[in-house]
């Protein structure tokens, strides 16, 4: 049986950062599904694969060399044995990953890997369609929202931190344009568009900081655990690790 926490939302909504911290609090692994698509985009570029040739991509995928390793140090993503975890965090890979992830063969290939990993151990997974498509039976489903302006600001600030001092970074306006473009692509794709699952809890993070978002999610997880014995029996020990107790008393709404 799959025990997972699905964190969905559009680009820049804070999914990855929230998911990493949430997994850390709970003492479980975080699976960065976006890294799969970024890595395949990187591998396709290196192999000079034409992203418009679906049949060619389908035949190439098993030989792409993609491997995901989850251990005590977190997640590492490999292409033919080479750790590409840092090489895929560029604006170009962000753009290409949006293109390649819209292709049915790529989606099915990655989803199969994600489901396989989720069946092995409890995970926090983030993406755009984890709760609605990848793991519709996930124990918990959340969808994070924020305005395009706020998401662009967050992305731009992170880029300033990560940027090579000798490399010119994008302007805030350029990042905002890219965010809006990705929103259109991700929300209107035919296969598995970015959408909140019907039973997902939507959280607007525009005016919340990281700790407030994670706190809110843990609170809602505890609420569900308190009303569902099956959920409680599995997640009780993990919620205890996160020091989540009875939120019915003395807890302010975020």
N, C-alpha and C positions, 0 to 999 in steps of 0.2 A: 504493500500500500504506500502511495506517495504522501509524504508529509512535507509540505512546502509553504513558503510565504511568497506570494506574488506581488511585486511592486512595479506597477506600470505607470506610464506617463510619457509626454512628449519630450523631445530633446531639451536638456537644461533644467528640467523640473526638480533635479536633485536626487533622482532615483539611485544612482550608483553610490553616492556618498552616504545617503540614508541607509541603503541596503548593507553596505560594508559595516557601518556602526551598529546597526541592528543585529547583524550576524555575530559581531564581536560581543555584544551584550548577552546574547542568547547562548553563546558558545557553540555555534554551528558554522558551516561553511557558507560563503557567499559565492554565487556563480554569476559572473559578469557575462551575460549572454551577448552583449554588444561587442565584446572582445572577439567573439567567434566571427561575427560578420566583418569586423575591421580586419581581422587576420586573414580571412579569405579574400578580402579586397586587396590586401597587401600581396598575398600570394598570387592572385590573379594578375596584378600589375607586373610582378616580377617575372611571371611566366608568359606575359603578353597575351593573356586570354581576352578575347573580345566579349565584352559583357552583353552584347546584343545577340550573340549566338547561343541560345538556350541549350540546344543539343550538345554543343561543344562543352559548355559549362557542366552539364549533367555528367558527361563522360569523364571530365577532369576532376570533379569533386573527390572521388575516392583516392585520387592520387595527389590531392592538394597538400597532404602532409600535416593537416590540422590535428593537434593533440592538446587536450586540456588536462592540466594536473592540479588537483586540489590537495594541499597538504597543510602542515602547521604554519607555513609561511604565507599561506593564502593561495591565490590562483596564479598560475603561469600558463601562458599560451605559446605553443610551439608550432613552427612550420618546418617540417623536415628536420626536427631535432634542434632547431635554432629558436631561442627565446626571443619572441618579437613583441613582448609585452610593452616595451617603451617605444618601439618603432611605429606602432599603430595609432599613437595619440597625436595625430596631426590633422589640420583642417582638410587636407586632401583625402586622408583615409576616412574622415568623417563623411565627406561627400560621396566617396566611392562605396562606402559601406551602406549608405542609404540606397544607392542604386542596386548593389548586388543583393541586398536583403529582400528586395521586392521581387526577385526571380523565384518562381515556384520550386525549382530543383534545389536551390540554395536554402530556402526556408525549410523544406522537408528534411534536408540533410542535417541542418542544425537542430531543428526541433527533435529529431530522433535522438541526437546526442544529449540534448537537454533533458529529455524524458528519461533516458537511460541513467544519467547522473542523479536525477531527482529520485529515482527508484532505489538508489543505493544508500542514501543518507538524507537526513533533513537538511534543507537548503533554503536560503533566501535567493530568489532570482529576480532580476529586474529586466525590463524591456518595454515593449509597447503592446504586447498581446499575450503576456504570460498567463494572466487569469482568464482571458477570453478564448485563447486558442491553444497555447502550449500545454498548460496544466489547468484545465477547466475544473478539476476536482481538488485544487489546492486548498489546504485548510484555511488559509487567510488570503484575502485579496484586497489590495489597496491601489488606488489610482491617484497619483500626485499631479496637481495642476499648479500653474503660476502664469502670470502674464508673460507675453513674449518679451516685453521690455525687461522684466525682472530676470527672466531666464538668460537673456543675452548679456545682461550685466554680470551675472554670476559666471557665465562661461568666459567672458572677457577678462574678469578679474583673475580667474584661475589661469588663463593663458599668460597673464603678466607674471604670475608666480613661476610657472613652468618654463617660460620662454628662455631660449638661449640669448644672452645679452648682445650677441653679435648678429642676431636675426631680427628683422623687422616683423612685428606682430600685426594682426588685423586690427582695424579700428573698431570701436564699439558699434558704429553704424553698419560696418561690414558684417559683424557677428550677428547683429539683429536681422539683417537681410537674409543671412544664411539660416538662421533659426526659423524665420517665417517660411522660407522656401522648403525646409525640411518638414515643417508642420504640414504644409500642403501635400507633399509627397507621402508622408507617413500616414496621414489621415484619409487619403483618397486612394490608396493602393487597393487593387482588387483582392489580393490574398492577404488575409490577416492584417487589416488596417489597425492603426493605433486607436483603441477604443476601450472605455472602461467596461469590464464585464458587468452583466446585469446585477450580480450580487457583490460587486466590489464597493468598498467604501472610498468615496472621493474626498481627498484632503487638499485644500488650497494652501499652498506653501508660500504664497507671495509675501506675506507679512510675518512668516514664522522663521526662526532660525533653526539650525540643524537639530539642536537638542530638543526643541519644542516639537518638531516633527516626529522624531524618534520616540519621544515621551508619549505623544498622542497615539502612535501606532501600538506601543506596548500596552497602553491603557485599553485600547480597543481589543487587543488580543486577549487580555485578561478578562474583559467583559464577556467575550464569546466563550472562553474557557469556563467561566462560571455558570454558563447556561447550557453547555454541551458536554456531557460526561465523557464521550469518546475523545473529543478534542482535549479536554482537561487531562485525561489519563496519560496522553502522550506528551503534551507540552508543559505540564506542571513543573517538571524538574528544570526545564529550560527557562521558564518564566521566573523561577526562583533564582536561577543564576543571574538573571537580569535585575534582581531585586525588585520584582514587580509583585505587589501584594494586593490587598483589597483596596480598590480605588473608589469604592462607594462612599468612603468617608474622607473628608479633608482634602479632596482633590478638585482643583479648579479646572474648568474647561479651558482648553487652549484655543 
